[in-house]
Amino acid sequence: MDASGATDQPRKKRSRFSEAVEPAPSAAPVDTAKRPKIDPAALAKAAAAAISKQLPKHLESTVGDAERKKAALERLARQQHLIKSMQAQIGHVQAAVSSTTNTLIGRGSFLPAPLLLDNEGRHIDADGNVIEEKVAPVATLKANLGAGAEAEKAKQKKPVNPYLSFRSVDHRDRVDTVDPRLKTRNRDTRGAKNFTFVKQGTYIKQGEQLRAREAKKMLAGFSSGRNPNAYVKESVVDLGEDEAGDAAATATSLEVPMKLEEPVPEVEWWDIPYLPKEKQEMLDKNGFLKGRGRSDVIDYVADMKLKFAGTAHLIEHPARIRVGRKEAPVTLPLMLTKAERKRIRRTARAERLKEVQDKIALGLLPPPEPKVKLSNMMRVLQDQAVSDPSAIERKVRAQVAQREKNHEMRNLARKLTPEERREKIMRKLKADASGDLHVALFRAPDLSHPQHQFKVDVNAQQLHLTGAVVTVKENPELNLVVVEGGPKSIKSYIKLMCRRIDWAKRPPPRAPPAESLDANDVPLPDNEEEEATVAHESMSDALQPKRAKKKAKCYLVWKGIVAKRAFASFKFQECKTASTARKVLEAKHVEQYWDMIESYNPLLENPHLADENVHDDATTTNKPAT
């Protein structure tokens, strides 16, 4: 009898001919097999021991201690790595076994499907097929965000006011046809408009199609003589069609056809009345030669060329003008009066002084010393001036001298150096000459004096003027001076020639050469030569009448503007005769200058000179002879 209460029956002896006895069915399946208990630590140690047996136990004798330590560390690291990997694998096995056991027992747990990826990192299923995942687009623009929100709102069911439900129509009662005779006050409210973006080039393509269509219609009407609006054949592809269509046909259809040009006649019809009669008889009313077609080009007819027409020399082609050029607006500076400029300077100075005072108040700058003078010495230095007035006076005088010295030093620091001054003058002269080219023509008296020659030459070079001085031997009183340059330089040179130079001054007498001196002639000392020169000038002035003395004057014959320079530099040219001088100027294409000099009459240009000459003649006549 066992624990369950059943009695043990005697076992019968079985033979090979007896039937098999079926076991009694049990109430519940009993798992008689005992499952061995798996110890992860024991398995890990066993695996590590098996791996360590495979590792080399002894290193070569040639390896040093450092290499042995390094090899030992690497071996230990590999062992730890293997132990961790084995523990992880054992953990996975235990989890799988426990899940299987729980499933058999009836306590199932949820496990997610494993994530399977291919070589390219794509999600695949168990059969190896790629699983496509559609990602919803994320809206970033406010317009798209608003459109998405409106779409979501449209999906949601709007609450309906039960008291106003009779005014709304259900979608089931709506019909597609509308009876125009029915009038309703209520109308559907327009929804909010969204941005509709157009692709770039859409309207340009539409315009090109429209222009090509109109051009083809006009061309069809001109060529056939029929109504151009009746031309309906069109090969232009609409914009709504597929873009991958016949691209070549579309490209050719968009081209605007060229208009057929009419043949050019030999003579235009409006020029026919001006031709000779024999020429008119050779042409028809349209300007073509009689007996020839319009398409023939008559290039070999020499008498029909433009040079034989009577109006060819009357045609003038004006210079082309740039169209569409926008000139930059020029802002004129504000014109200020003298009082306004003075007030602006005073205001600016007060602002600078106020800034310095603020810095002194903040302690950024040291306060200036009191400005003591002899006039306010007793008022500023009261006790000190009384105790030692002499020392205070010396100190005040030293301060005044120091202030004057500082003032002079500041002025010198602001002054330009000689090199900077020359550069400034050169810059002004170049700016003056960059505009219009002015010319001044003078008729000068005798230029034999060295001082006159020096002043005329050096001033022209300093003012950067070009020109020439032409003198004539046979007539020393007829000399030409012409200068070219800027307006300011020309103005300064006119002042020099007409006002600053004393043309009445005569050159000193020349000393005879040493070979012509006799043995008895003794050269005079320097001081005696000067006295003799002064005496000679005074005697020559006394002998000459006053009228001749006043006539020694330089006249400005002409002043104007020319297109280009005639001279490259300023030079002196001496000629024997007036005709030679004119030829010299003719080589420069300015021979008119010499004609103006010869025909110039100062009495006609300046009538007051004639009155002065008459007065001088009367004075000379009434003067008694000496």
C-alpha positions in Angstrom: 0.0 0.0 0.0 1.5 3.3 -1.1 1.0 6.8 0.1 -2.1 7.3 -2.0 -4.0 4.4 -0.3 -3.8 1.9 -3.2 -2.9 -1.7 -2.3 0.1 -3.4 -4.0 -1.1 -6.3 -6.2 1.1 -9.2 -6.9 2.9 -8.9 -10.1 2.1 -11.7 -12.6 4.8 -13.4 -14.5 4.6 -12.3 -18.1 5.5 -14.4 -21.1 6.0 -13.5 -24.6 2.5 -14.7 -25.5 0.8 -12.5 -22.8 -0.9 -9.2 -23.8 0.5 -5.9 -23.0 -1.0 -4.3 -20.0 -1.9 -0.6 -20.6 -1.0 1.7 -17.8 -3.8 3.3 -15.9 -4.5 6.9 -17.0 -3.3 9.5 -14.5 -5.3 12.4 -13.5 -2.5 14.9 -14.6 0.6 14.5 -16.6 3.5 14.2 -14.4 7.0 15.1 -15.7 9.1 12.3 -14.3 12.3 13.6 -16.0 14.2 15.8 -13.6 15.6 18.9 -15.4 19.3 19.6 -14.4 19.8 23.0 -12.8 22.1 25.2 -14.9 24.7 27.3 -13.0 25.9 30.3 -15.1 29.0 30.8 -13.0 30.0 27.2 -13.4 29.5 27.2 -17.1 31.5 30.4 -17.5 34.4 29.0 -15.4 34.4 25.8 -17.5 34.4 27.7 -20.7 37.3 29.9 -19.5 39.2 26.9 -18.4 38.7 25.3 -21.8 39.9 28.5 -23.6 42.9 28.9 -21.3 44.1 25.4 -22.2 44.2 26.4 -25.8 46.3 29.5 -25.1 50.1 29.1 -25.1 51.4 28.5 -21.6 55.1 29.3 -22.1 56.6 32.1 -24.1 59.9 32.1 -25.8 62.9 32.6 -23.6 64.0 35.6 -25.8 61.0 37.7 -24.8 61.7 40.2 -22.0 59.9 40.8 -18.8 58.0 43.8 -20.3 56.7 41.7 -23.2 55.7 38.9 -20.7 53.7 41.4 -18.6 52.1 42.8 -21.8 51.2 39.3 -23.0 49.8 38.4 -19.5 47.6 41.5 -19.5 46.3 40.8 -23.0 45.5 37.2 -22.0 43.7 38.4 -18.9 41.7 40.9 -20.9 40.7 38.2 -23.5 39.6 35.9 -20.7 37.5 38.6 -19.1 35.9 39.4 -22.5 35.2 35.8 -23.1 33.7 35.4 -19.7 31.4 38.3 -20.2 30.3 37.1 -23.7 29.6 33.6 -22.2 27.6 35.0 -19.4 25.5 37.1 -21.9 24.9 34.0 -24.0 23.9 31.9 -21.0 21.5 34.7 -19.9 19.9 34.6 -23.4 19.6 30.8 -23.1 18.0 31.0 -19.7 15.5 33.6 -20.9 14.6 31.4 -23.8 14.2 28.4 -21.6 12.1 30.2 -19.0 9.9 31.7 -21.7 9.3 28.2 -23.2 8.6 26.8 -19.7 6.1 29.6 -19.0 4.4 29.0 -22.3 4.0 25.3 -21.5 2.8 26.0 -18.0 0.4 28.7 -19.3 2.1 31.9 -17.9 3.0 33.5 -21.2 4.9 36.9 -21.3 5.0 39.4 -24.2 8.3 39.7 -26.3 8.7 42.2 -29.2 9.5 40.9 -32.6 13.2 40.9 -33.3 14.6 43.8 -35.5 16.1 42.3 -38.6 18.3 44.5 -40.8 20.1 43.7 -44.0 23.6 44.7 -45.1 22.4 48.2 -46.0 20.7 48.8 -42.7 17.1 48.4 -44.1 14.3 46.8 -42.1 13.5 43.3 -43.4 11.1 40.6 -42.4 11.8 36.9 -41.7 11.7 36.1 -45.5 14.3 38.8 -46.3 11.8 41.2 -48.0 12.4 45.0 -47.4 9.7 46.6 -45.3 8.9 50.1 -46.6 8.0 52.6 -43.9 6.1 55.7 -45.0 7.2 58.8 -43.0 4.7 61.6 -42.8 6.1 64.9 -44.1 6.8 67.4 -41.4 5.5 70.9 -42.2 7.8 73.8 -41.5 6.2 76.8 -43.2 3.4 78.6 -41.4 1.3 78.3 -44.5 1.6 74.5 -44.6 1.1 74.3 -40.8 -2.1 76.2 -41.2 -3.3 74.0 -44.1 -2.6 70.9 -42.0 -4.5 72.3 -39.0 -7.5 73.2 -41.2 -7.5 69.7 -42.7 -7.6 68.2 -39.2 -10.4 70.5 -38.2 -12.3 69.6 -41.3 -12.1 65.9 -40.3 -13.4 66.6 -36.9 -17.2 66.8 -36.6 -18.3 70.4 -35.9 -20.9 70.9 -33.1 -24.3 71.8 -34.4 -26.6 74.2 -32.7 -29.9 72.3 -32.2 -31.9 75.6 -32.4 -30.4 76.4 -35.8 -30.3 72.9 -37.3 -33.4 73.7 -39.4 -31.4 76.3 -41.3 -28.7 74.0 -42.4 -29.1 71.3 -45.1 -27.9 67.8 -44.5 -25.4 66.4 -47.0 -27.9 63.7 -47.9 -30.4 66.3 -49.0 -28.0 68.2 -51.2 -28.3 67.8 -55.0 -25.9 68.5 -57.8 -28.4 70.6 -59.8 -29.5 74.0 -58.6 -32.8 75.6 -59.6 -32.0 79.2 -60.5 -35.5 80.3 -59.8 -35.0 79.5 -56.1 -33.5 82.4 -54.2 -31.8 81.9 -50.9 -30.3 84.4 -48.6 -27.8 82.1 -47.0 -24.7 81.3 -48.9 -21.7 79.1 -48.1 -18.9 81.1 -46.5 -15.6 81.1 -48.4 -12.9 79.2 -46.6 -9.5 80.8 -45.9 -7.3 81.0 -49.0 -3.9 79.4 -48.9 -0.8 80.2 -50.8 -0.7 78.6 -54.3 2.9 78.6 -55.5 3.6 78.7 -59.2 6.6 77.1 -60.8 9.3 79.4 -62.1 9.0 80.1 -65.8 5.2 79.3 -66.1 4.1 82.7 -67.1 7.1 83.3 -69.3 6.3 80.1 -71.2 2.7 81.2 -71.6 3.8 84.5 -73.0 6.1 82.9 -75.5 3.4 80.6 -76.6 1.0 83.5 -77.1 3.5 85.5 -79.0 4.4 82.5 -81.3 0.7 81.9 -81.9 0.0 85.5 -82.9 3.1 85.6 -85.1 2.1 82.5 -86.9 -1.4 83.8 -87.5 0.0 87.1 -88.9 2.5 85.2 -91.1 -0.2 83.0 -92.4 -2.4 86.0 -93.3 0.5 87.9 -95.0 1.7 84.9 -97.0 -1.7 83.6 -98.2 -3.7 86.8 -98.3 -6.5 85.5 -96.3 -7.8 86.6 -92.9 -5.1 85.9 -90.3 -7.7 85.1 -87.6 -8.8 82.1 -89.7 -5.4 80.4 -89.0 -6.3 77.9 -86.3 -3.6 75.2 -87.0 -1.5 75.2 -83.9 1.4 73.0 -82.9 2.1 74.6 -79.5 1.8 72.1 -76.7 -0.3 73.2 -73.8 1.1 73.7 -70.4 -1.0 71.0 -68.9 0.4 68.2 -71.1 3.2 65.9 -70.2 6.6 67.6 -70.2 8.2 64.4 -71.4 6.5 64.7 -74.8 8.0 65.7 -78.1 10.6 68.3 -76.9 11.9 69.1 -80.3 8.4 69.9 -81.7 7.7 72.2 -78.7 11.1 74.0 -79.1 10.5 74.7 -82.8 6.9 75.8 -82.1 7.9 78.3 -79.5 10.3 80.1 -82.0 8.8 83.3 -83.5 9.0 83.0 -87.3 10.9 85.6 -89.2 8.9 88.1 -91.3 9.8 88.0 -94.9 11.6 91.1 -95.9 10.8 92.9 -99.1 13.6 93.4 -101.7 15.4 96.6 -101.4 15.0 98.9 -104.5 17.8 100.7 -106.2 16.2 104.1 -105.4 13.5 104.8 -102.8 10.3 106.1 -104.2 10.6 109.4 -102.3 13.9 110.1 -104.0 12.7 109.5 -107.5 11.4 113.1 -108.1 14.8 114.5 -107.3 16.6 112.4 -109.9 17.3 113.6 -113.5 14.7 112.8 -116.1 16.8 110.2 -117.9 17.3 108.4 -114.5 13.5 108.6 -113.7 12.7 106.9 -117.1 14.9 103.9 -116.2 12.9 103.3 -112.9 9.4 102.2 -112.2 7.2 103.9 -109.6 8.6 101.6 -106.8 12.2 102.4 -107.5 13.2 99.2 -109.4 14.8 99.1 -112.8 12.3 98.5 -115.5 12.4 95.0 -117.0 13.8 93.4 -113.8 12.0 91.6 -111.0 11.8 92.7 -107.4 13.9 89.8 -106.2 16.9 90.7 -108.4 19.6 92.6 -106.6 21.2 95.3 -108.7 24.7 95.9 -107.2 26.7 96.3 -110.4 24.8 99.4 -111.6 27.3 102.2 -110.7 25.1 105.1 -111.8 22.4 104.0 -109.3 24.6 104.2 -106.3 24.0 106.7 -103.5 26.9 108.9 -104.5 25.2 109.9 -107.7 22.0 111.0 -106.0 21.6 114.7 -105.6 20.6 114.6 -102.0 23.4 112.4 -100.7 25.4 115.4 -99.3 22.3 116.7 -97.4 21.9 113.5 -95.3 23.4 113.8 -91.8 23.5 110.9 -89.4 23.5 112.1 -85.8 25.6 110.5 -83.1 23.9 107.7 -81.2 22.6 108.6 -77.7 22.7 106.1 -74.9 19.1 105.2 -74.0 18.2 104.0 -70.5 21.2 105.3 -68.7 20.2 106.8 -65.4 22.3 109.6 -64.2 23.1 109.6 -60.6 21.3 112.6 -58.9 23.8 115.2 -57.9 23.2 116.7 -54.5 24.3 120.3 -54.4 25.9 121.4 -51.1 23.9 123.8 -49.0 25.0 127.4 -49.5 25.7 129.0 -46.1 26.2 132.7 -45.3 29.2 134.0 -43.4 27.2 134.4 -40.2 25.9 130.8 -40.5 29.4 129.4 -41.0 30.6 131.4 -38.0 27.8 130.0 -35.9 28.5 126.5 -36.9 32.2 126.8 -36.0 31.3 128.3 -32.6 28.9 125.5 -31.9 31.4 122.8 -32.8 34.0 124.4 -30.6 31.6 124.6 -27.7 30.8 120.9 -28.1 34.5 120.0 -28.1 35.1 122.1 -25.0 32.1 120.5 -23.3 33.5 117.1 -23.9 36.8 118.0 -22.4 35.1 119.5 -19.3 33.1 116.3 -18.9 36.2 114.2 -19.0 37.9 116.5 -16.4 34.8 116.2 -14.2 35.0 112.3 -14.4 38.7 112.3 -13.6 39.8 111.1 -17.0 41.9 114.2 -17.7 43.9 116.3 -15.2 42.5 119.8 -14.6 44.3 122.6 -16.5 46.5 125.1 -14.7 44.9 128.5 -14.1 45.6 131.0 -16.9 47.4 133.7 -14.9 48.4 137.0 -16.6 49.9 140.2 -15.3 46.4 141.8 -15.4 44.8 139.2 -13.2 47.8 138.2 -11.1 46.8 140.0 -7.9 43.2 138.7 -8.2 44.1 135.1 -8.7 47.1 134.8 -6.5 46.1 137.0 -3.6 48.3 135.9 -0.6 51.2 134.6 -2.7 51.4 137.9 -4.8 51.6 139.9 -1.6 54.2 137.8 0.1 56.7 137.6 -2.8 55.5 139.8 -5.8 58.8 139.6 -7.7 58.9 135.8 -7.8 55.2 135.6 -8.7 55.8 138.1 -11.5 58.7 136.1 -12.9 56.6 132.9 -12.8 53.6 134.6 -14.5 55.9 136.0 -17.3 57.3 132.5 -17.8 53.8 131.0 -18.1 52.8 133.7 -20.7 56.0 133.0 -22.7 55.3 129.2 -22.5 51.8 129.7 -23.8 53.0 131.8 -26.7 55.6 129.2 -27.5 53.0 126.4 -27.4 50.8 128.5 -29.7 53.6 128.9 -32.2 54.5 125.2 -32.1 50.9 124.2 -32.8 50.8 126.6 -35.8 54.0 125.1 -37.1 52.7 121.5 -36.6 49.6 122.4 -38.7 51.7 124.0 -41.5 52.5 122.0 -44.6 56.1 121.1 -45.3 57.7 122.5 -48.5 57.2 119.1 -50.2 53.6 118.9 -49.2 53.0 122.5 -50.3 54.5 121.7 -53.7 52.4 118.6 -54.0 49.3 120.6 -53.1 50.1 123.3 -55.8 50.7 120.5 -58.4 47.4 118.9 -57.5 45.5 122.1 -57.9 47.2 122.9 -61.3 46.4 119.4 -62.6 42.8 119.7 -61.5 42.6 123.1 -63.1 44.0 121.7 -66.4 41.7 118.7 -66.4 38.7 120.7 -67.6 38.3 122.9 -70.6 41.4 124.0 -72.4 41.8 127.8 -72.4 44.1 129.8 -74.7 45.4 133.4 -74.3 47.1 135.2 -77.2 49.3 138.3 -76.5 51.1 140.9 -78.6 54.2 141.7 -76.6 56.7 144.6 -77.2 60.5 144.1 -77.3 61.6 140.9 -75.5 65.3 141.6 -75.7 65.5 142.2 -72.0 66.7 139.1 -70.1 64.4 139.7 -67.2 61.4 139.8 -69.5 62.4 136.5 -71.1 63.0 134.9 -67.7 59.6 136.0 -66.3 57.7 134.9 -69.4 59.4 131.5 -69.6 59.6 130.5 -65.9 56.0 131.6 -65.0 54.6 129.5 -67.9 56.5 126.5 -66.7 55.5 126.9 -63.1 51.8 127.3 -64.1 52.1 124.2 -66.3 51.2 126.1 -69.5 52.1 125.1 -73.0 52.7 127.5 -75.9 55.3 129.4 -77.7 57.0 132.8 -78.0 57.7 133.9 -81.6 59.9 136.9 -82.2 60.9 138.6 -85.5 64.3 140.2 -86.1 63.1 142.7 -88.7 60.4 144.0 -86.4 61.4 143.7 -82.7 58.1 145.4 -81.6 56.0 142.6 -83.1 56.2 139.5 -80.9 53.6 136.7 -80.3 53.1 135.0 -77.0 50.5 132.2 -76.8 49.8 129.9 -73.8 47.4 127.0 -73.3 46.2 125.6 -69.9 43.5 125.7 -67.3 41.4 128.8 -66.5 43.1 129.7 -63.3 46.6 129.4 -64.7 45.6 131.5 -67.7 44.2 134.2 -65.4 47.4 134.4 -63.5 49.5 134.6 -66.7 47.3 137.4 -68.1 47.9 139.3 -64.9 51.7 138.8 -65.2 51.8 139.9 -68.9 49.5 142.9 -68.7 50.2 144.3 -65.2 53.3 143.0 -63.4 56.0 143.3 -66.1 57.4 146.7 -66.8 57.7 146.6 -70.6 59.2 150.1 -70.8 62.4 148.9 -69.2 65.2 148.8 -71.7 68.1 146.2 -71.8 71.5 147.3 -70.6 74.1 148.2 -73.3 76.3 145.4 -74.3 80.0 145.6 -73.6 82.2 145.6 -76.7 84.2 142.3 -77.2 87.8 142.2 -75.8 89.3 141.9 -79.3 87.8 145.3 -80.4 89.3 147.2 -77.4 92.3 149.4 -78.1 95.4 149.4 -76.1 94.4 152.7 -74.5 90.9 151.4 -73.5 90.8 150.2 -69.9 87.8 148.2 -68.7 85.7 149.9 -66.0 85.2 148.3 -62.6 81.8 146.7 -61.7 80.5 149.7 -59.7 81.4 152.1 -62.5 79.7 149.8 -65.1 76.5 149.9 -63.1 76.6 153.7 -62.8 77.1 153.9 -66.6 74.1 151.6 -67.2 71.9 153.7 -65.0 73.0 156.9 -66.7 72.4 155.4 -70.1 68.9 154.3 -69.1 68.1 157.8 -67.7 69.5 159.5 -70.8 67.5 157.2 -73.2 64.3 157.8 -71.2 64.9 161.5 -71.4 65.5 161.5 -75.1 62.4 159.3 -75.8 59.0 161.1 -75.9 56.4 160.2 -73.3 54.1 158.9 -76.1 56.7 156.1 -77.0 57.2 155.3 -73.3 53.5 154.6 -72.8 53.2 152.5 -75.9 55.6 149.9 -74.5 52.8 147.7 -73.3 51.6 144.1 -73.7 48.1 143.6 -75.2 45.7 140.6 -74.8 44.6 140.0 -78.3 42.3 137.0 -77.8 41.2 134.6 -75.1 39.0 131.5 -75.6 38.6 127.7 -75.4 39.9 125.2 -77.9 39.4 121.4 -78.4 43.0 120.2 -78.1 46.5 121.4 -77.5 48.6 122.7 -80.3 51.9 122.7 -78.4 53.6 120.1 -76.3 55.7 122.5 -74.2 56.6 126.1 -73.9 59.4 127.2 -76.2 61.0 130.4 -77.8 61.3 130.6 -81.6 63.2 133.4 -83.3 62.4 134.1 -87.0 64.0 136.5 -89.5 60.8 137.6 -91.2 57.0 137.6 -90.5 56.3 135.1 -93.3 58.7 132.6 -91.6 56.9 133.1 -88.3 53.6 132.4 -89.9 55.0 129.2 -91.5 56.2 128.1 -88.0 52.7 128.5 -86.7 51.2 126.9 -89.8 53.0 123.7 -89.0 51.1 123.6 -85.8 47.8 124.4 -87.6 47.4 127.7 -85.7 48.5 130.2 -88.4 45.4 132.3 -87.5 47.2 133.4 -84.4 49.8 135.3 -86.4 47.1 136.9 -88.6 45.3 138.2 -85.5 48.6 139.6 -84.1 49.4 141.5 -87.3 45.8 142.9 -87.8 45.4 143.9 -84.1 45.0 147.6 -83.5 45.1 148.6 -79.8 43.5 152.0 -80.6 40.3 150.4 -82.0 40.1 147.9 -79.1 40.8 150.5 -76.4 39.5 154.0 -77.4 40.8 155.7 -74.3 44.4 155.1 -75.6 43.7 157.5 -78.5 42.7 160.3 -76.1 45.9 159.8 -74.1 48.0 159.9 -77.3 46.3 163.2 -78.4 47.0 164.7 -75.0 50.6 163.6 -75.1 51.1 165.1 -78.5 49.7 168.4 -77.4 52.0 168.5 -74.4 55.0 167.7 -76.5 54.2 170.5 -79.0 53.7 173.2 -76.4 56.9 172.2 -74.5 59.8 174.5 -75.3 62.8 173.0 -76.9 65.9 172.6 -74.8 
